[in-house]
Amino acid sequence: MVSFLEPYLVIGSRGMLGTDLMGLLEEQGIKAVGCDIEELDITSPDSVRQGLSLHKPGVILNVAAYTDVDGAESNAEAVFRVNAQGPGHLAAAASEIGAALVHISTDYVFDGAGTSPYCEDDPINPVGVYACSKAEGETRVRSALPHNHCIVRTQWLFGLHGRNFVEAILGAAETKDLLNVVNDQHGSPTYTADLATALIRLCRIGYVGTVHVTNAGSTTWYGFAKAILEKAGLSRVRVNPITTQELNRPARRPLYSVLDNSRFVEVAGSPLRCWEKALDEYIVGRARRLSR
């Protein structure tokens, strides 16, 4: 453990996770500055150094990423600039000023061929451009900042401030009575508000290394979709389970990528709540926002 000091610098602060993170930092009275690509471009070493020189952070939270998994297959150069080179630039610059770096990674670093939750030390085997770019980003962070980084792998994010699976299902349900949803990919839906809480906890602890953080429990996209419709009171809409092969998307998805959260529980003292309870809060918060 090391000391992660204020101020915090959030990279990607206007995204889904970044927005929740900035709100929670303010709520907890933690000194923080948010930057997005207009203020700090992680693909440019000069922009990174200038941003860090200006804000002088004690800890950098990198929640920016290229996340279009299918689009990545035809745009590899741009994907690697953001997901691999960008974190490397941040880590190198953080090393120069003595700052810590918290970097968000993904379950996609695993190939999904397993049948039990993946631990942090399990061998990775990324498949596809997006997956390989995120794995390379991890490697560059560890290499440039070996004693002052925290890599947080997570998955299946949903939150009130960005595009996500919950919104896609509810949007589709407005015009369709039958939805086809994949039922052979297994993971843990993770609420960005809960993940933001976990990230701040890890910073306060000063955890160094790699850790898996998701909401508790697991399901398939089909199971997730059914729960969304049920909790939103849309039982008239039926969900038809299909296979990943039937979906036929450009990028390969890991079929089983549930992450083991035991290390996070050991470090932080308690797990995140189950994804179903987090979804309940999301549905309530969404309804409240739409009624304004």
C-alpha positions as CSV (number, residue, x, y, z in Angstrom):
1,M,0.0,0.0,0.0
2,V,1.1,3.6,-0.7
3,S,-0.4,6.9,0.0
4,F,-2.6,8.3,-2.9
5,L,-2.8,12.0,-2.2
6,E,-5.2,14.8,-3.2
7,P,-5.9,16.4,-5.5
8,Y,-7.4,13.8,-7.8
9,L,-7.3,14.2,-11.5
10,V,-10.1,12.4,-13.4
11,I,-9.4,11.7,-17.1
12,G,-12.6,11.1,-19.0
13,S,-14.6,13.1,-16.5
14,R,-17.6,13.7,-18.7
15,G,-18.2,10.1,-19.6
16,M,-20.6,7.7,-17.9
17,L,-18.2,6.6,-15.1
18,G,-16.4,9.9,-15.0
19,T,-19.6,11.8,-14.3
20,D,-20.5,9.6,-11.4
21,L,-16.9,9.7,-10.1
22,M,-16.8,13.5,-10.2
23,G,-20.1,13.8,-8.4
24,L,-19.1,11.4,-5.6
25,L,-15.7,13.1,-5.1
26,E,-17.5,16.5,-4.7
27,E,-20.0,14.9,-2.3
28,Q,-17.2,13.4,-0.2
29,G,-15.3,16.7,-0.1
30,I,-12.3,15.4,-2.0
31,K,-10.3,17.9,-4.0
32,A,-10.6,16.9,-7.6
33,V,-10.3,18.2,-11.1
34,G,-11.9,16.7,-14.2
35,C,-10.5,16.6,-17.7
36,D,-11.8,15.3,-21.0
37,I,-10.2,15.2,-24.4
38,E,-10.7,18.9,-24.9
39,E,-8.5,19.7,-21.9
40,L,-6.1,16.7,-21.9
41,D,-5.5,14.3,-24.8
42,I,-4.0,11.1,-23.4
43,T,-2.7,10.1,-26.9
44,S,-0.4,13.1,-26.8
45,P,2.6,12.9,-24.4
46,D,2.9,16.7,-24.5
47,S,-0.7,17.3,-23.7
48,V,-0.4,14.8,-20.8
49,R,2.7,16.5,-19.3
50,Q,1.1,19.9,-19.7
51,G,-2.1,18.8,-18.0
52,L,-0.2,17.1,-15.1
53,S,2.1,20.1,-14.7
54,L,-1.0,22.4,-14.5
55,H,-3.1,20.4,-12.0
56,K,-0.3,18.7,-10.0
57,P,-2.4,15.7,-9.0
58,G,-1.5,13.2,-6.3
59,V,-3.5,10.5,-8.0
60,I,-4.8,10.2,-11.6
61,L,-7.9,8.2,-12.4
62,N,-8.0,7.2,-16.0
63,V,-11.6,6.3,-16.9
64,A,-11.2,7.3,-20.6
65,A,-11.2,4.6,-23.2
66,Y,-12.1,3.6,-26.8
67,T,-15.0,1.2,-26.0
68,D,-16.6,0.5,-29.4
69,V,-15.6,-3.2,-29.5
70,D,-17.0,-3.9,-33.0
71,G,-15.7,-0.6,-34.4
72,A,-12.3,-1.4,-33.0
73,E,-11.9,-4.2,-35.5
74,S,-11.6,-1.8,-38.4
75,N,-9.8,1.1,-36.5
76,A,-6.9,-0.6,-34.8
77,E,-4.5,2.4,-34.9
78,A,-6.9,4.8,-33.2
79,V,-7.9,2.1,-30.6
80,F,-4.3,1.4,-29.6
81,R,-3.5,5.1,-29.4
82,V,-6.3,5.6,-26.8
83,N,-6.3,2.2,-24.9
84,A,-2.6,1.3,-25.0
85,Q,-0.4,4.3,-25.7
86,G,-2.6,6.7,-23.7
87,P,-2.3,4.9,-20.4
88,G,1.4,4.5,-21.0
89,H,1.8,8.3,-21.5
90,L,-0.1,8.9,-18.2
91,A,2.0,6.4,-16.3
92,A,5.2,7.8,-17.6
93,A,4.2,11.4,-16.7
94,A,2.9,10.3,-13.3
95,S,6.2,8.7,-12.6
96,E,8.0,12.0,-13.3
97,I,5.9,13.9,-10.8
98,G,5.5,11.2,-8.2
99,A,1.7,10.7,-8.7
100,A,-0.2,7.4,-8.5
101,L,-2.4,6.2,-11.4
102,V,-5.7,4.3,-11.2
103,H,-6.4,2.8,-14.6
104,I,-9.7,1.1,-15.7
105,S,-9.3,-2.2,-17.6
106,T,-11.7,-4.9,-18.7
107,D,-12.7,-8.6,-18.5
108,Y,-11.9,-8.7,-22.3
109,V,-8.3,-9.4,-21.4
110,F,-9.5,-13.0,-20.8
111,D,-10.6,-15.2,-23.7
112,G,-13.7,-16.4,-21.9
113,A,-13.0,-20.1,-22.4
114,G,-13.1,-20.7,-18.6
115,T,-16.0,-21.9,-16.5
116,S,-15.2,-20.3,-13.2
117,P,-14.7,-16.6,-12.2
118,Y,-11.3,-15.2,-13.3
119,C,-8.8,-14.2,-10.6
120,E,-6.4,-11.3,-11.1
121,D,-3.4,-13.7,-11.5
122,D,-5.0,-16.0,-14.1
123,P,-3.2,-15.9,-17.5
124,I,-4.7,-13.4,-19.9
125,N,-5.4,-14.2,-23.5
126,P,-7.0,-11.2,-25.3
127,V,-8.8,-11.9,-28.5
128,G,-9.6,-9.0,-30.9
129,V,-8.4,-5.5,-31.3
130,Y,-10.2,-3.9,-28.4
131,A,-9.1,-6.7,-26.0
132,C,-5.5,-6.6,-27.1
133,S,-5.4,-2.8,-26.8
134,K,-6.6,-3.0,-23.2
135,A,-4.1,-5.7,-22.3
136,E,-1.3,-3.7,-23.8
137,G,-2.5,-0.7,-21.8
138,E,-2.2,-2.7,-18.6
139,T,1.4,-3.8,-19.6
140,R,2.4,-0.2,-20.2
141,V,1.1,1.0,-16.9
142,R,2.9,-1.7,-15.0
143,S,6.1,-1.1,-16.8
144,A,6.2,2.7,-16.5
145,L,4.8,2.9,-12.9
146,P,5.5,-0.4,-11.2
147,H,5.1,0.7,-7.6
148,N,2.4,3.3,-7.8
149,H,-0.4,2.0,-9.9
150,C,-3.8,0.4,-9.4
151,I,-5.4,-1.4,-12.4
152,V,-9.1,-2.1,-11.9
153,R,-10.7,-4.6,-14.2
154,T,-14.4,-4.4,-14.5
155,Q,-17.2,-5.3,-16.9
156,W,-20.7,-4.7,-18.3
157,L,-21.0,-1.1,-17.1
158,F,-24.3,0.7,-16.9
159,G,-25.0,4.2,-15.4
160,L,-27.3,7.2,-15.6
161,H,-24.9,9.4,-17.6
162,G,-24.2,7.5,-20.8
163,R,-25.2,5.0,-23.4
164,N,-25.4,1.5,-22.0
165,F,-27.3,-1.9,-22.3
166,V,-30.1,-0.9,-19.9
167,E,-31.0,2.2,-22.1
168,A,-30.6,0.1,-25.3
169,I,-33.1,-2.5,-23.9
170,L,-35.6,0.1,-22.7
171,G,-35.3,2.0,-26.0
172,A,-36.0,-1.1,-28.0
173,A,-38.9,-1.9,-25.8
174,E,-40.6,1.3,-26.8
175,T,-41.2,0.0,-30.4
176,K,-40.9,-3.8,-30.2
177,D,-42.7,-6.6,-28.4
178,L,-40.0,-9.2,-28.9
179,L,-36.3,-8.7,-28.3
180,N,-33.5,-11.1,-29.3
181,V,-30.8,-11.2,-26.7
182,V,-27.6,-13.3,-26.3
183,N,-27.8,-16.0,-23.7
184,D,-24.4,-17.6,-23.8
185,Q,-22.2,-14.7,-22.6
186,H,-21.8,-14.6,-18.8
187,G,-20.7,-11.6,-16.8
188,S,-21.6,-9.2,-13.9
189,P,-23.5,-6.1,-14.7
190,T,-21.8,-3.2,-12.9
191,Y,-23.3,0.1,-11.9
192,T,-21.0,3.0,-12.4
193,A,-22.1,4.7,-9.2
194,D,-21.0,1.7,-7.2
195,L,-17.8,1.3,-9.2
196,A,-17.0,5.0,-8.5
197,T,-17.4,4.3,-4.8
198,A,-15.0,1.4,-5.1
199,L,-12.4,3.5,-6.9
200,I,-12.4,6.1,-4.2
201,R,-12.1,3.4,-1.5
202,L,-9.1,1.9,-3.3
203,C,-7.5,5.4,-3.6
204,R,-8.0,6.0,0.1
205,I,-6.5,2.6,0.9
206,G,-3.6,3.2,-1.5
207,Y,-3.9,-0.2,-3.1
208,V,-1.1,-1.1,-5.6
209,G,-1.6,-3.8,-8.1
210,T,-4.4,-5.3,-10.1
211,V,-7.9,-5.9,-8.7
212,H,-11.3,-7.0,-10.0
213,V,-14.3,-4.9,-9.2
214,T,-17.9,-5.7,-10.2
215,N,-21.3,-5.8,-8.6
216,A,-21.9,-9.1,-6.9
217,G,-23.6,-11.9,-8.8
218,S,-23.6,-12.8,-12.5
219,T,-26.0,-13.4,-15.3
220,T,-26.2,-13.5,-19.1
221,W,-27.2,-10.6,-21.4
222,Y,-30.6,-12.4,-21.8
223,G,-31.0,-12.6,-18.0
224,F,-30.0,-9.0,-17.6
225,A,-32.5,-7.9,-20.3
226,K,-35.3,-9.9,-18.6
227,A,-34.5,-8.2,-15.2
228,I,-34.5,-4.8,-16.8
229,L,-37.9,-5.2,-18.4
230,E,-39.4,-6.7,-15.2
231,K,-38.1,-3.9,-13.0
232,A,-39.3,-1.3,-15.5
233,G,-42.8,-2.7,-15.6
234,L,-42.6,-3.8,-19.2
235,S,-43.6,-7.5,-18.9
236,R,-45.5,-7.2,-22.2
237,V,-42.2,-7.3,-24.0
238,R,-40.8,-10.8,-24.5
239,V,-37.2,-11.7,-24.7
240,N,-36.0,-14.5,-27.0
241,P,-32.6,-16.1,-26.1
242,I,-30.1,-16.4,-29.0
243,T,-26.5,-17.4,-29.3
244,T,-23.4,-15.2,-29.9
245,Q,-23.0,-17.0,-33.2
246,E,-26.5,-16.0,-34.3
247,L,-25.8,-12.4,-33.3
248,N,-22.8,-12.4,-35.7
249,R,-20.9,-9.3,-34.6
250,P,-17.5,-8.3,-36.0
251,A,-15.6,-8.7,-32.7
252,R,-15.4,-11.9,-30.7
253,R,-16.8,-11.7,-27.2
254,P,-15.6,-13.8,-24.2
255,L,-18.4,-16.3,-23.5
256,Y,-17.6,-16.6,-19.8
257,S,-15.8,-13.6,-18.2
258,V,-17.2,-13.4,-14.7
259,L,-14.5,-11.7,-12.5
260,D,-13.6,-13.0,-9.0
261,N,-13.9,-10.1,-6.5
262,S,-12.2,-11.8,-3.6
263,R,-9.2,-9.6,-3.6
264,F,-11.3,-6.5,-3.6
265,V,-13.3,-7.8,-0.7
266,E,-10.1,-8.6,1.2
267,V,-8.7,-5.2,0.6
268,A,-11.8,-3.0,0.9
269,G,-13.6,-5.1,3.6
270,S,-16.9,-5.7,1.8
271,P,-18.1,-6.5,-1.7
272,L,-20.3,-4.3,-3.9
273,R,-24.0,-5.0,-3.6
274,C,-25.6,-7.4,-6.0
275,W,-26.3,-6.2,-9.5
276,E,-30.1,-6.6,-9.1
277,K,-30.2,-4.1,-6.2
278,A,-28.0,-1.7,-8.2
279,L,-30.4,-2.1,-11.2
280,D,-33.3,-1.2,-8.9
281,E,-31.6,2.1,-8.0
282,Y,-30.8,2.8,-11.6
283,I,-34.4,2.3,-12.7
284,V,-35.7,4.6,-9.9
285,G,-33.0,7.2,-10.7
286,R,-33.8,7.1,-14.4
287,A,-37.6,7.6,-13.8
288,R,-36.8,10.5,-11.5
289,R,-34.6,12.1,-14.1
290,L,-37.2,11.7,-16.9
291,S,-40.0,13.2,-14.8
292,R,-38.1,16.5,-14.3
